[in-house]
Amino acid sequence: MSTAGGILVDRAGLWDAEALGDVAAATFPLACPPDLAAADIEVFIADALSGDRFGEYLTDPRRIVLKAADHAEIVGYTMLVTGEPADPDVAQAVSGRPALELNKMYVLPGHHGGEVAVALMRAAVDTARDLGCAGLWLGVNQENLRAQRFYAKHGFRTVGTRDFTVGTVRCRDFVMQRPL
């Protein structure tokens, strides 16, 4: 558990699943390419970001979900995944093992540009260090320039690319990595 200003970052529990799903549904579309069809985004949210799916993530021993709360309201979250990257392109691009995947990191729009994302990133880095990881890696849509700038500001550099499917559309991500 860590605090930054009025933001509390802590490990999420099963009781947070629905709220995390709500935050995910509100924030995921903001990270998508602008020409991506709403129907494809809705399919992805239903398949990967529902409250039920977060219930599964929160009980998966390979996943760590951290929530950021402002006055007890969840305003952002990050999901970290341990283990080797499943995608062979990512496995080849990412150096240093073990490497922790920063799988998801989203903040509600009213909290963009503030301390929430910084607090979540600090907690992700601390978690990676506590686990003895050599670094963190993530995938970010090639058209999401705002997120790319944020990650670069926090020490991530582009090391490769990967495909990422949203609904029926194959999108292209940059793979970024940060050593610890």
N, C-alpha and C positions, 0 to 999 in steps of 0.2 A: 504494500500500500504506500502510495506517495501522494503528496499534495503540491500544488502549484497555485498560488493565489487562492481563489475560492474553488478550484477544481480538485476533486479527489479521484485518483486513478487507483483502481483495485481490481482484483480478479473477479470476474462475473460468476454468478451461480445460476443454477437451473431456474430460480425464481425470476431471473432477468431475461429469460428467453424471449418472451413476447415483446418487451420493451426494446430489446436489441433488434428484433425483426422489424419493428416499427421504424427505428432509426435507420436501419439498412434500406428499407423501402423508400424512405425519404431522401436518402443520400446517394444511393447507387446510380440513379439516373443522371445525376450531376457529373459523374465521372465518365459517362459514355460519350462516344462520338455524337455530334449533333445530328447527323443524318441517320442514326440508328432508329429503326421503327419502334414505336412505343410497345407494340405487341411483343417484340423480341425481348425488350427490357422486362416486361411484365412476366414473361415465361421464366426468365432467369431469376427474378425476384421470388416467384412462386417455388421454383425448384431448389434454389440455393440460399435464400435469405429469409425464409419464413420463420415464425416463432418455433415451429416444429423442428426445422433444420437447425436452428440455434440450440434447441434442446439436445440434438444429436452431437453438435460440435462441443457443447459444454460437458458431455460425458465421454468424449473421445480422448484417451490418454495422450495422444500425439498433439492435441491442440490446447492452446492457452488463449482464453478470451479475456482481454482487459477492458474494463468500462471506465469512461470518464464521466463523472457526475458533477453537476453544478446544482447545489442545494438539493441533493437527493434525486435530481432528474438526470437520466442518462442522456448525454448530449454528444457522445462519440464513443467509438470503440476501436480496438484493433484485435486481430486474430493472428496468432503466431502458430506455426506448424513445425514440429521437429521431424527429423529424418531426412533421408536423401530425396532430392527432387525427383518426381516421377517422370517428368518430361526429359527425354534424352538431350534435347537442345539446351535446356536449362542446366542439367547436370554437367554438361561440357563447358558451359559459359561461366558457371559459378566456381570460383577457386576457394581453397581453404575449407577444411572440414573440421568439425561439424559446422554447418551453416544453418541458421534458423530462418525460415521463411516468414516474412511479414506479409501474410496472405491477404489481409483486408485492413484498411485504416480509413475510417470515415467519421466526419464531424458534421453536425447539423449546420445548415447555412448561417443561422444567427450567431454562430460561434466561430466562423471562419476568420482567419487572420488574428486570432487571439491566442490564448495560452493553452487551449485544449489540445490541439494537434502536437504542440511542442511537448506537453506533459505526456501524451500517449507515446510519442517517439522516445522520450527519455525513459519511460517505463519499459518499452520494447528493448532498448539497448541494455538497460539494467538486467532484464530477464535473460537476454542472450549471454551476457557476461556471467550471470549466476549459473547458467547451464553449461558454462565452459565452451561456448561457441567461438569460432574464429571470426565469424561475421554474420551479417544479416543480408538477405536478398529479397527482392520483390519483383513483381511484374506490374507495369503501369501502361495504360493505353498510350499509343504513340501520339494521339491527338490531345491528350490531357496535359497541356503545358503547365498549368498551375501546379498540379501534383508533381510533375517532373522538377520544377524549380524548387518546391519544398524539399523533396528528397535530396536534390543536389546540395541544397543549403545545409543538410544534415549529414553530409559526407558520402552520399551514394553516387556511384558512377555507372554509366551504361556499360554493360559487358556482353550483351547479346540481345536476341529477340526470341519471341515465342508466339504461338497462336493461342487465342483465347476465344472460346465460343460463347456468344450471348444469344440465346434463343436459337435461331437458325443461321446466324451470321458469324462468320469467322473474322475476328478482329486481330490486329497485330499489337503486341505489347513490346515495350523495351524491358529487358531484364536488367535491373540495377542491383549493385552490391555495395556494401559498406563493410570494410574490415573493422575489427574491434581492437 
